[in-house]
Amino acid sequence: MFDELVQAGRYLGQSMRLMVGLPEYDTYVAHHERIHPDQPMMSYEEFFRERQEARYGGAGKRGGCC
C-alpha cells in the first residue's frame, strides 16, 4: 500500500512538472545513458536551456519583441 502511494506521488509530481513546462532531466539522463552512452551528456543547465528553446523558441523567433 505504501509503495503504491509513493509511486502515485511520483506520477503526480511528474505530471505537475510537465503541466507547467519543467523538463524531466532524470528521464533525459536515463535515456542518454541507455541509448547514447558514447555521446557527451548535457548538464542540467544546458538541458533546461535547450528544452526552453525547444518549447518557446529563441529570441529571434519572436518577431523582434523582447
PDB file with one MODEL, atoms N, CA, C and O in Angstrom:
MODEL        1
ATOM      1  N   MET A   1       0.828  -1.202   0.000  1.00  0.00           N
ATOM      2  CA  MET A   1       0.000   0.000   0.000  1.00  0.00           C
ATOM      3  C   MET A   1       0.867   1.258   0.000  1.00  0.00           C
ATOM      4  O   MET A   1       0.622   2.192  -0.764  1.00  0.00           O
ATOM      5  N   PHE A   2       1.896   1.272   0.877  1.00  0.00           N
ATOM      6  CA  PHE A   2       2.764   2.445   0.963  1.00  0.00           C
ATOM      7  C   PHE A   2       3.507   2.662  -0.355  1.00  0.00           C
ATOM      8  O   PHE A   2       3.626   3.795  -0.822  1.00  0.00           O
ATOM      9  N   ASP A   3       4.005   1.576  -0.956  1.00  0.00           N
ATOM     10  CA  ASP A   3       4.722   1.684  -2.234  1.00  0.00           C
ATOM     11  C   ASP A   3       3.823   2.251  -3.330  1.00  0.00           C
ATOM     12  O   ASP A   3       4.278   3.032  -4.166  1.00  0.00           O
ATOM     13  N   GLU A   4       2.566   1.866  -3.327  1.00  0.00           N
ATOM     14  CA  GLU A   4       1.624   2.386  -4.317  1.00  0.00           C
ATOM     15  C   GLU A   4       1.399   3.880  -4.138  1.00  0.00           C
ATOM     16  O   GLU A   4       1.270   4.614  -5.118  1.00  0.00           O
ATOM     17  N   LEU A   5       1.350   4.329  -2.894  1.00  0.00           N
ATOM     18  CA  LEU A   5       1.188   5.761  -2.628  1.00  0.00           C
ATOM     19  C   LEU A   5       2.422   6.541  -3.069  1.00  0.00           C
ATOM     20  O   LEU A   5       2.307   7.634  -3.624  1.00  0.00           O
ATOM     21  N   VAL A   6       3.601   5.978  -2.820  1.00  0.00           N
ATOM     22  CA  VAL A   6       4.840   6.633  -3.233  1.00  0.00           C
ATOM     23  C   VAL A   6       4.883   6.750  -4.757  1.00  0.00           C
ATOM     24  O   VAL A   6       5.222   7.803  -5.297  1.00  0.00           O
ATOM     25  N   GLN A   7       4.536   5.664  -5.443  1.00  0.00           N
ATOM     26  CA  GLN A   7       4.526   5.685  -6.909  1.00  0.00           C
ATOM     27  C   GLN A   7       3.501   6.689  -7.438  1.00  0.00           C
ATOM     28  O   GLN A   7       3.780   7.415  -8.392  1.00  0.00           O
ATOM     29  N   ALA A   8       2.331   6.731  -6.831  1.00  0.00           N
ATOM     30  CA  ALA A   8       1.303   7.692  -7.237  1.00  0.00           C
ATOM     31  C   ALA A   8       1.806   9.116  -7.032  1.00  0.00           C
ATOM     32  O   ALA A   8       1.547   9.989  -7.860  1.00  0.00           O
ATOM     33  N   GLY A   9       2.517   9.356  -5.947  1.00  0.00           N
ATOM     34  CA  GLY A   9       3.093  10.677  -5.688  1.00  0.00           C
ATOM     35  C   GLY A   9       4.114  11.063  -6.740  1.00  0.00           C
ATOM     36  O   GLY A   9       4.168  12.217  -7.164  1.00  0.00           O
ATOM     37  N   ARG A  10       4.921  10.104  -7.163  1.00  0.00           N
ATOM     38  CA  ARG A  10       5.905  10.379  -8.220  1.00  0.00           C
ATOM     39  C   ARG A  10       5.217  10.747  -9.526  1.00  0.00           C
ATOM     40  O   ARG A  10       5.605  11.702 -10.199  1.00  0.00           O
ATOM     41  N   TYR A  11       4.178   9.969  -9.879  1.00  0.00           N
ATOM     42  CA  TYR A  11       3.447  10.273 -11.109  1.00  0.00           C
ATOM     43  C   TYR A  11       2.778  11.639 -11.030  1.00  0.00           C
ATOM     44  O   TYR A  11       2.767  12.387 -12.007  1.00  0.00           O
ATOM     45  N   LEU A  12       2.227  11.957  -9.883  1.00  0.00           N
ATOM     46  CA  LEU A  12       1.586  13.253  -9.711  1.00  0.00           C
ATOM     47  C   LEU A  12       2.607  14.377  -9.841  1.00  0.00           C
ATOM     48  O   LEU A  12       2.354  15.377 -10.512  1.00  0.00           O
ATOM     49  N   GLY A  13       3.760  14.213  -9.200  1.00  0.00           N
ATOM     50  CA  GLY A  13       4.815  15.222  -9.300  1.00  0.00           C
ATOM     51  C   GLY A  13       5.294  15.407 -10.726  1.00  0.00           C
ATOM     52  O   GLY A  13       5.483  16.534 -11.185  1.00  0.00           O
ATOM     53  N   GLN A  14       5.494  14.286 -11.433  1.00  0.00           N
ATOM     54  CA  GLN A  14       5.930  14.367 -12.819  1.00  0.00           C
ATOM     55  C   GLN A  14       4.876  15.067 -13.670  1.00  0.00           C
ATOM     56  O   GLN A  14       5.208  15.901 -14.512  1.00  0.00           O
ATOM     57  N   SER A  15       3.623  14.734 -13.456  1.00  0.00           N
ATOM     58  CA  SER A  15       2.542  15.363 -14.217  1.00  0.00           C
ATOM     59  C   SER A  15       2.491  16.860 -13.967  1.00  0.00           C
ATOM     60  O   SER A  15       2.316  17.646 -14.899  1.00  0.00           O
ATOM     61  N   MET A  16       2.643  17.255 -12.712  1.00  0.00           N
ATOM     62  CA  MET A  16       2.608  18.684 -12.378  1.00  0.00           C
ATOM     63  C   MET A  16       3.767  19.421 -13.050  1.00  0.00           C
ATOM     64  O   MET A  16       3.577  20.512 -13.587  1.00  0.00           O
ATOM     65  N   ARG A  17       4.970  18.832 -13.024  1.00  0.00           N
ATOM     66  CA  ARG A  17       6.115  19.479 -13.663  1.00  0.00           C
ATOM     67  C   ARG A  17       5.887  19.611 -15.165  1.00  0.00           C
ATOM     68  O   ARG A  17       6.197  20.649 -15.751  1.00  0.00           O
ATOM     69  N   LEU A  18       5.350  18.575 -15.788  1.00  0.00           N
ATOM     70  CA  LEU A  18       5.101  18.637 -17.226  1.00  0.00           C
ATOM     71  C   LEU A  18       4.021  19.663 -17.559  1.00  0.00           C
ATOM     72  O   LEU A  18       4.102  20.325 -18.594  1.00  0.00           O
ATOM     73  N   MET A  19       3.012  19.806 -16.700  1.00  0.00           N
ATOM     74  CA  MET A  19       1.938  20.771 -16.958  1.00  0.00           C
ATOM     75  C   MET A  19       2.444  22.202 -16.954  1.00  0.00           C
ATOM     76  O   MET A  19       1.945  23.039 -17.706  1.00  0.00           O
ATOM     77  N   VAL A  20       3.429  22.491 -16.115  1.00  0.00           N
ATOM     78  CA  VAL A  20       3.954  23.853 -16.060  1.00  0.00           C
ATOM     79  C   VAL A  20       5.199  24.015 -16.931  1.00  0.00           C
ATOM     80  O   VAL A  20       5.813  25.082 -16.957  1.00  0.00           O
ATOM     81  N   GLY A  21       5.566  22.948 -17.641  1.00  0.00           N
ATOM     82  CA  GLY A  21       6.646  23.053 -18.608  1.00  0.00           C
ATOM     83  C   GLY A  21       8.037  22.810 -18.073  1.00  0.00           C
ATOM     84  O   GLY A  21       9.007  23.162 -18.745  1.00  0.00           O
ATOM     85  N   LEU A  22       8.185  22.222 -16.895  1.00  0.00           N
ATOM     86  CA  LEU A  22       9.512  21.911 -16.386  1.00  0.00           C
ATOM     87  C   LEU A  22       9.985  20.594 -16.990  1.00  0.00           C
ATOM     88  O   LEU A  22       9.277  19.589 -16.927  1.00  0.00           O
ATOM     89  N   PRO A  23      11.171  20.598 -17.570  1.00  0.00           N
ATOM     90  CA  PRO A  23      11.667  19.380 -18.205  1.00  0.00           C
ATOM     91  C   PRO A  23      12.081  18.318 -17.195  1.00  0.00           C
ATOM     92  O   PRO A  23      12.374  18.628 -16.040  1.00  0.00           O
ATOM     93  N   GLU A  24      12.104  17.065 -17.637  1.00  0.00           N
ATOM     94  CA  GLU A  24      12.465  15.925 -16.809  1.00  0.00           C
ATOM     95  C   GLU A  24      13.918  15.539 -17.074  1.00  0.00           C
ATOM     96  O   GLU A  24      14.197  14.723 -17.953  1.00  0.00           O
ATOM     97  N   TYR A  25      14.840  16.125 -16.314  1.00  0.00           N
ATOM     98  CA  TYR A  25      16.258  15.852 -16.514  1.00  0.00           C
ATOM     99  C   TYR A  25      16.591  14.396 -16.195  1.00  0.00           C
ATOM    100  O   TYR A  25      17.389  13.786 -16.907  1.00  0.00           O
ATOM    101  N   ASP A  26      16.006  13.828 -15.154  1.00  0.00           N
ATOM    102  CA  ASP A  26      16.280  12.432 -14.794  1.00  0.00           C
ATOM    103  C   ASP A  26      15.892  11.483 -15.925  1.00  0.00           C
ATOM    104  O   ASP A  26      16.598  10.507 -16.180  1.00  0.00           O
ATOM    105  N   THR A  27      14.796  11.755 -16.593  1.00  0.00           N
ATOM    106  CA  THR A  27      14.364  10.932 -17.725  1.00  0.00           C
ATOM    107  C   THR A  27      15.365  11.057 -18.871  1.00  0.00           C
ATOM    108  O   THR A  27      15.703  10.068 -19.521  1.00  0.00           O
ATOM    109  N   TYR A  28      15.836  12.283 -19.112  1.00  0.00           N
ATOM    110  CA  TYR A  28      16.844  12.512 -20.142  1.00  0.00           C
ATOM    111  C   TYR A  28      18.114  11.733 -19.836  1.00  0.00           C
ATOM    112  O   TYR A  28      18.662  11.069 -20.716  1.00  0.00           O
ATOM    113  N   VAL A  29      18.587  11.809 -18.594  1.00  0.00           N
ATOM    114  CA  VAL A  29      19.822  11.122 -18.197  1.00  0.00           C
ATOM    115  C   VAL A  29      19.686   9.614 -18.389  1.00  0.00           C
ATOM    116  O   VAL A  29      20.581   8.980 -18.947  1.00  0.00           O
ATOM    117  N   ALA A  30      18.579   9.037 -17.933  1.00  0.00           N
ATOM    118  CA  ALA A  30      18.370   7.596 -18.076  1.00  0.00           C
ATOM    119  C   ALA A  30      18.352   7.195 -19.551  1.00  0.00           C
ATOM    120  O   ALA A  30      18.971   6.202 -19.932  1.00  0.00           O
ATOM    121  N   HIS A  31      17.649   7.961 -20.376  1.00  0.00           N
ATOM    122  CA  HIS A  31      17.592   7.677 -21.814  1.00  0.00           C
ATOM    123  C   HIS A  31      18.982   7.795 -22.430  1.00  0.00           C
ATOM    124  O   HIS A  31      19.405   6.932 -23.199  1.00  0.00           O
ATOM    125  N   HIS A  32      19.683   8.864 -22.087  1.00  0.00           N
ATOM    126  CA  HIS A  32      21.001   9.115 -22.671  1.00  0.00           C
ATOM    127  C   HIS A  32      21.979   8.009 -22.313  1.00  0.00           C
ATOM    128  O   HIS A  32      22.718   7.536 -23.177  1.00  0.00           O
ATOM    129  N   GLU A  33      21.997   7.592 -21.058  1.00  0.00           N
ATOM    130  CA  GLU A  33      22.905   6.522 -20.632  1.00  0.00           C
ATOM    131  C   GLU A  33      22.578   5.202 -21.326  1.00  0.00           C
ATOM    132  O   GLU A  33      23.476   4.414 -21.621  1.00  0.00           O
ATOM    133  N   ARG A  34      21.307   4.965 -21.583  1.00  0.00           N
ATOM    134  CA  ARG A  34      20.876   3.705 -22.196  1.00  0.00           C
ATOM    135  C   ARG A  34      21.091   3.699 -23.707  1.00  0.00           C
ATOM    136  O   ARG A  34      21.556   2.703 -24.261  1.00  0.00           O
ATOM    137  N   ILE A  35      20.756   4.803 -24.379  1.00  0.00           N
ATOM    138  CA  ILE A  35      20.744   4.837 -25.841  1.00  0.00           C
ATOM    139  C   ILE A  35      21.992   5.488 -26.451  1.00  0.00           C
ATOM    140  O   ILE A  35      22.452   5.062 -27.510  1.00  0.00           O
ATOM    141  N   HIS A  36      22.534   6.502 -25.800  1.00  0.00           N
ATOM    142  CA  HIS A  36      23.656   7.273 -26.364  1.00  0.00           C
ATOM    143  C   HIS A  36      24.849   7.328 -25.410  1.00  0.00           C
ATOM    144  O   HIS A  36      25.336   8.422 -25.126  1.00  0.00           O
ATOM    145  N   PRO A  37      25.335   6.200 -24.908  1.00  0.00           N
ATOM    146  CA  PRO A  37      26.416   6.236 -23.908  1.00  0.00           C
ATOM    147  C   PRO A  37      27.732   6.796 -24.442  1.00  0.00           C
ATOM    148  O   PRO A  37      28.577   7.229 -23.658  1.00  0.00           O
ATOM    149  N   ASP A  38      27.918   6.795 -25.760  1.00  0.00           N
ATOM    150  CA  ASP A  38      29.167   7.269 -26.350  1.00  0.00           C
ATOM    151  C   ASP A  38      29.167   8.773 -26.631  1.00  0.00           C
ATOM    152  O   ASP A  38      30.188   9.316 -27.051  1.00  0.00           O
ATOM    153  N   GLN A  39      28.045   9.451 -26.407  1.00  0.00           N
ATOM    154  CA  GLN A  39      27.949  10.877 -26.679  1.00  0.00           C
ATOM    155  C   GLN A  39      27.973  11.674 -25.378  1.00  0.00           C
ATOM    156  O   GLN A  39      27.531  11.182 -24.340  1.00  0.00           O
ATOM    157  N   PRO A  40      28.490  12.909 -25.431  1.00  0.00           N
ATOM    158  CA  PRO A  40      28.512  13.725 -24.209  1.00  0.00           C
ATOM    159  C   PRO A  40      27.098  14.080 -23.739  1.00  0.00           C
ATOM    160  O   PRO A  40      26.195  14.299 -24.547  1.00  0.00           O
ATOM    161  N   MET A  41      26.929  14.130 -22.423  1.00  0.00           N
ATOM    162  CA  MET A  41      25.623  14.436 -21.837  1.00  0.00           C
ATOM    163  C   MET A  41      25.564  15.912 -21.438  1.00  0.00           C
ATOM    164  O   MET A  41      26.545  16.469 -20.946  1.00  0.00           O
ATOM    165  N   MET A  42      24.414  16.534 -21.655  1.00  0.00           N
ATOM    166  CA  MET A  42      24.234  17.935 -21.255  1.00  0.00           C
ATOM    167  C   MET A  42      24.146  18.037 -19.735  1.00  0.00           C
ATOM    168  O   MET A  42      23.637  17.136 -19.068  1.00  0.00           O
ATOM    169  N   SER A  43      24.642  19.133 -19.207  1.00  0.00           N
ATOM    170  CA  SER A  43      24.439  19.425 -17.788  1.00  0.00           C
ATOM    171  C   SER A  43      22.973  19.800 -17.594  1.00  0.00           C
ATOM    172  O   SER A  43      22.248  20.005 -18.568  1.00  0.00           O
ATOM    173  N   TYR A  44      22.533  19.891 -16.334  1.00  0.00           N
ATOM    174  CA  TYR A  44      21.145  20.278 -16.093  1.00  0.00           C
ATOM    175  C   TYR A  44      20.849  21.648 -16.709  1.00  0.00           C
ATOM    176  O   TYR A  44      19.792  21.851 -17.305  1.00  0.00           O
ATOM    177  N   GLU A  45      21.787  22.584 -16.561  1.00  0.00           N
ATOM    178  CA  GLU A  45      21.579  23.929 -17.089  1.00  0.00           C
ATOM    179  C   GLU A  45      21.459  23.911 -18.610  1.00  0.00           C
ATOM    180  O   GLU A  45      20.589  24.574 -19.174  1.00  0.00           O
ATOM    181  N   GLU A  46      22.337  23.149 -19.277  1.00  0.00           N
ATOM    182  CA  GLU A  46      22.267  23.049 -20.736  1.00  0.00           C
ATOM    183  C   GLU A  46      20.953  22.403 -21.167  1.00  0.00           C
ATOM    184  O   GLU A  46      20.312  22.851 -22.117  1.00  0.00           O
ATOM    185  N   PHE A  47      20.562  21.347 -20.459  1.00  0.00           N
ATOM    186  CA  PHE A  47      19.321  20.649 -20.772  1.00  0.00           C
ATOM    187  C   PHE A  47      18.130  21.577 -20.602  1.00  0.00           C
ATOM    188  O   PHE A  47      17.260  21.634 -21.471  1.00  0.00           O
ATOM    189  N   PHE A  48      18.082  22.306 -19.492  1.00  0.00           N
ATOM    190  CA  PHE A  48      16.970  23.216 -19.221  1.00  0.00           C
ATOM    191  C   PHE A  48      16.879  24.281 -20.313  1.00  0.00           C
ATOM    192  O   PHE A  48      15.797  24.561 -20.829  1.00  0.00           O
ATOM    193  N   ARG A  49      18.034  24.876 -20.661  1.00  0.00           N
ATOM    194  CA  ARG A  49      18.062  25.899 -21.704  1.00  0.00           C
ATOM    195  C   ARG A  49      17.581  25.335 -23.048  1.00  0.00           C
ATOM    196  O   ARG A  49      16.809  25.981 -23.757  1.00  0.00           O
ATOM    197  N   GLU A  50      18.042  24.128 -23.388  1.00  0.00           N
ATOM    198  CA  GLU A  50      17.645  23.509 -24.651  1.00  0.00           C
ATOM    199  C   GLU A  50      16.147  23.231 -24.688  1.00  0.00           C
ATOM    200  O   GLU A  50      15.512  23.444 -25.721  1.00  0.00           O
ATOM    201  N   ARG A  51      15.572  22.760 -23.586  1.00  0.00           N
ATOM    202  CA  ARG A  51      14.135  22.480 -23.517  1.00  0.00           C
ATOM    203  C   ARG A  51      13.319  23.761 -23.597  1.00  0.00           C
ATOM    204  O   ARG A  51      12.267  23.788 -24.236  1.00  0.00           O
ATOM    205  N   GLN A  52      13.799  24.829 -22.949  1.00  0.00           N
ATOM    206  CA  GLN A  52      13.109  26.118 -23.029  1.00  0.00           C
ATOM    207  C   GLN A  52      13.130  26.638 -24.466  1.00  0.00           C
ATOM    208  O   GLN A  52      12.129  27.144 -24.972  1.00  0.00           O
ATOM    209  N   GLU A  53      14.287  26.503 -25.109  1.00  0.00           N
ATOM    210  CA  GLU A  53      14.424  26.921 -26.504  1.00  0.00           C
ATOM    211  C   GLU A  53      13.467  26.129 -27.396  1.00  0.00           C
ATOM    212  O   GLU A  53      12.808  26.701 -28.264  1.00  0.00           O
ATOM    213  N   ALA A  54      13.392  24.816 -27.181  1.00  0.00           N
ATOM    214  CA  ALA A  54      12.516  23.976 -27.990  1.00  0.00           C
ATOM    215  C   ALA A  54      11.047  24.324 -27.755  1.00  0.00           C
ATOM    216  O   ALA A  54      10.237  24.280 -28.681  1.00  0.00           O
ATOM    217  N   ARG A  55      10.713  24.664 -26.532  1.00  0.00           N
ATOM    218  CA  ARG A  55       9.313  24.953 -26.213  1.00  0.00           C
ATOM    219  C   ARG A  55       8.878  26.348 -26.665  1.00  0.00           C
ATOM    220  O   ARG A  55       7.804  26.519 -27.242  1.00  0.00           O
ATOM    221  N   TYR A  56       9.730  27.342 -26.395  1.00  0.00           N
ATOM    222  CA  TYR A  56       9.320  28.729 -26.635  1.00  0.00           C
ATOM    223  C   TYR A  56      10.033  29.397 -27.800  1.00  0.00           C
ATOM    224  O   TYR A  56       9.640  30.485 -28.221  1.00  0.00           O
ATOM    225  N   GLY A  57      11.064  28.770 -28.319  1.00  0.00           N
ATOM    226  CA  GLY A  57      11.824  29.360 -29.417  1.00  0.00           C
ATOM    227  C   GLY A  57      12.843  30.354 -28.905  1.00  0.00           C
ATOM    228  O   GLY A  57      12.793  30.782 -27.752  1.00  0.00           O
ATOM    229  N   GLY A  58      13.755  30.710 -29.767  1.00  0.00           N
ATOM    230  CA  GLY A  58      14.794  31.659 -29.390  1.00  0.00           C
ATOM    231  C   GLY A  58      14.307  33.090 -29.458  1.00  0.00           C
ATOM    232  O   GLY A  58      13.185  33.349 -29.891  1.00  0.00           O
ATOM    233  N   ALA A  59      15.147  34.024 -29.031  1.00  0.00           N
ATOM    234  CA  ALA A  59      14.786  35.434 -29.018  1.00  0.00           C
ATOM    235  C   ALA A  59      14.489  35.937 -30.431  1.00  0.00           C
ATOM    236  O   ALA A  59      13.631  36.801 -30.615  1.00  0.00           O
ATOM    237  N   GLY A  60      15.196  35.399 -31.431  1.00  0.00           N
ATOM    238  CA  GLY A  60      14.984  35.825 -32.808  1.00  0.00           C
ATOM    239  C   GLY A  60      13.670  35.317 -33.398  1.00  0.00           C
ATOM    240  O   GLY A  60      13.261  35.788 -34.459  1.00  0.00           O
ATOM    241  N   LYS A  61      13.017  34.400 -32.763  1.00  0.00           N
ATOM    242  CA  LYS A  61      11.799  33.804 -33.293  1.00  0.00           C
ATOM    243  C   LYS A  61      10.541  34.528 -32.821  1.00  0.00           C
ATOM    244  O   LYS A  61       9.433  34.127 -33.176  1.00  0.00           O
ATOM    245  N   ARG A  62      10.694  35.577 -32.034  1.00  0.00           N
ATOM    246  CA  ARG A  62       9.533  36.273 -31.506  1.00  0.00           C
ATOM    247  C   ARG A  62       9.185  37.499 -32.337  1.00  0.00           C
ATOM    248  O   ARG A  62       8.362  38.317 -31.925  1.00  0.00           O
ATOM    249  N   GLY A  63       9.788  37.627 -33.470  1.00  0.00           N
ATOM    250  CA  GLY A  63       9.476  38.773 -34.324  1.00  0.00           C
ATOM    251  C   GLY A  63      10.044  40.083 -33.802  1.00  0.00           C
ATOM    252  O   GLY A  63       9.481  41.148 -34.055  1.00  0.00           O
ATOM    253  N   GLY A  64      11.163  40.014 -33.069  1.00  0.00           N
ATOM    254  CA  GLY A  64      11.821  41.215 -32.596  1.00  0.00           C
ATOM    255  C   GLY A  64      11.296  41.721 -31.242  1.00  0.00           C
ATOM    256  O   GLY A  64      11.816  42.707 -30.719  1.00  0.00           O
ATOM    257  N   CYS A  65      10.310  41.089 -30.687  1.00  0.00           N
ATOM    258  CA  CYS A  65       9.780  41.531 -29.405  1.00  0.00           C
ATOM    259  C   CYS A  65      10.605  40.937 -28.267  1.00  0.00           C
ATOM    260  O   CYS A  65      10.948  39.755 -28.292  1.00  0.00           O
ATOM    261  N   CYS A  66      10.915  41.747 -27.291  1.00  0.00           N
ATOM    262  CA  CYS A  66      11.616  41.319 -26.070  1.00  0.00           C
ATOM    263  C   CYS A  66      12.807  40.452 -26.381  1.00  0.00           C
ATOM    264  O   CYS A  66      13.503  40.008 -25.468  1.00  0.00           O
TER     265      CYS A  66
ENDMDL
END
